[in-house]
Amino acid sequence: MDKVYVIGFMGTGKTAIGRKLSERYDVDELDERFVQEYGQSIADFFAAHGEAGFRARESELLRNSQSQVVITGGGIIERPENRTWMKETGTVIWIDTPFDSIWRRIESDRNRPLVGKYETVKSLYMRRRSVYADSANLRLEGMKSIRELTAEIESVLEEKS
């Protein structure tokens, strides 16, 4: 069975969806696995090794995942080779959430190394938005509940089995 990759900007609910999906499926949440394997937070790793160092290791985790469902970090699409890998090895599902909703969720989260000023984060969101759209096989409306989004992804998984 092909994998299902869940992509989207930080704060779209990918991790919560992954937790729900893990009740029925083998799920790899890449940010959580990063912390387990490298023994430090992503923010600390960013501070020590920069974004490029993090992205290289994130790409390795993506390629080495054995799970049926892969929950990605928001920046996985920054590397063209990651976009190609996901499209060639599975179905890419984009959780598309309006920026202002995301901002309310993440603005005070200091565990996210790229969260800074509103305009800076919005600019990053706007730049990545078209990349998510181009990368995805399926777009899901991110204002739906976690339960609804999980059910939609489960439908995709059931079609693939």
C-alpha positions in Angstrom: 0.0 0.0 0.0 1.2 3.5 -0.8 1.9 5.8 2.1 -0.2 8.8 3.0 1.7 12.0 3.8 0.0 14.8 5.7 1.4 18.2 4.9 0.5 21.8 5.9 1.8 24.8 7.7 2.6 24.7 11.4 -0.5 24.9 13.6 -2.9 23.3 11.2 -3.6 20.3 13.4 -1.3 17.7 11.8 0.0 16.3 15.1 -3.5 16.0 16.6 -4.7 14.3 13.4 -1.7 11.9 13.6 -2.6 11.0 17.2 -6.2 10.2 16.2 -5.0 8.2 13.2 -2.6 6.2 15.3 -5.5 4.6 17.0 -6.1 2.6 13.8 -3.0 3.0 11.7 0.8 2.9 11.9 1.7 6.6 12.1 5.1 8.3 12.0 5.0 11.9 13.3 8.3 13.2 12.0 8.8 16.1 14.4 8.2 13.7 17.4 10.6 11.1 15.9 13.2 13.8 15.4 13.1 14.7 19.1 13.4 11.0 20.1 16.2 10.3 17.7 18.3 13.4 18.2 17.6 13.9 21.9 16.8 17.6 21.7 14.0 19.9 20.8 13.7 21.1 17.2 14.2 24.7 18.5 17.4 23.7 20.3 18.6 21.8 17.2 17.8 24.9 15.0 19.8 27.1 17.4 22.8 24.7 17.3 22.8 23.6 13.6 20.6 26.0 11.7 17.6 25.3 9.5 19.8 23.6 6.9 21.0 21.1 9.4 17.5 20.4 10.6 16.1 20.0 7.0 18.8 17.5 6.1 17.9 15.3 9.1 14.2 15.8 8.5 14.7 14.5 4.9 16.4 11.4 6.2 13.6 10.7 8.6 11.1 11.1 5.7 12.9 8.7 3.4 13.5 6.1 6.2 9.9 6.1 7.5 8.3 2.6 7.4 4.9 3.8 8.5 1.7 3.8 6.6 0.9 7.4 7.5 3.6 10.1 7.8 2.8 13.3 9.6 5.3 15.9 8.3 6.6 19.1 9.7 5.4 22.3 8.1 8.7 22.9 6.2 9.1 19.4 4.7 8.1 20.9 1.4 11.1 23.4 1.4 13.2 20.8 -0.3 12.1 19.8 -3.8 13.5 16.3 -3.4 11.1 15.8 -0.4 8.1 16.9 -2.6 9.2 14.5 -5.3 9.7 11.6 -2.8 6.3 12.0 -1.3 4.5 12.2 -4.7 6.3 9.2 -6.0 5.7 7.0 -2.9 2.3 7.9 -1.8 -0.7 10.2 -1.6 0.0 13.8 -0.3 -2.8 15.3 1.7 -2.7 19.1 2.5 -4.4 20.5 5.5 -5.2 24.0 4.3 -6.0 26.4 7.1 -6.4 30.2 6.9 -3.4 32.1 8.3 -5.3 34.0 11.0 -6.6 30.8 12.6 -3.1 29.4 12.5 -1.6 32.5 14.0 -4.0 32.3 17.0 -2.8 28.8 17.6 0.9 29.4 17.3 1.7 33.0 18.2 2.8 32.2 21.8 4.4 28.8 21.1 8.2 29.3 21.7 8.9 25.6 20.8 8.5 26.5 17.1 11.8 28.0 15.9 10.3 29.9 13.0 7.5 31.6 15.0 8.4 35.3 15.3 6.6 38.4 14.3 3.2 38.2 12.7 4.3 39.7 9.3 7.4 37.4 9.1 5.3 34.2 9.8 2.6 35.4 7.4 5.2 35.9 4.7 6.5 32.4 5.2 2.9 31.1 5.1 2.2 32.9 1.8 5.4 31.7 0.3 4.8 28.1 1.2 1.0 28.0 0.4 1.5 27.6 -3.4 4.1 24.9 -2.7 1.7 22.9 -0.5 -1.0 23.3 -3.3 1.4 22.1 -6.0 2.6 19.2 -3.8 -0.7 17.8 -2.7 -2.9 15.2 -4.4 -5.8 16.2 -2.1 -6.6 19.4 -0.2 -8.6 19.3 3.0 -10.3 22.3 4.5 -8.4 23.0 7.7 -11.3 24.7 9.5 -13.0 21.3 10.0 -12.7 19.5 13.3 -9.8 17.1 14.0 -12.4 14.3 14.0 -13.7 15.3 10.6 -10.2 15.7 9.1 -9.2 12.3 10.5 -12.3 10.7 9.0 -11.5 12.1 5.6 -8.0 10.8 5.8 -9.2 7.4 7.0 -11.4 7.3 3.9 -8.4 7.7 1.7 -6.5 5.0 3.6 -9.5 2.6 3.2 -9.6 3.2 -0.5 -5.9 2.3 -0.7 -6.2 -1.0 1.2 
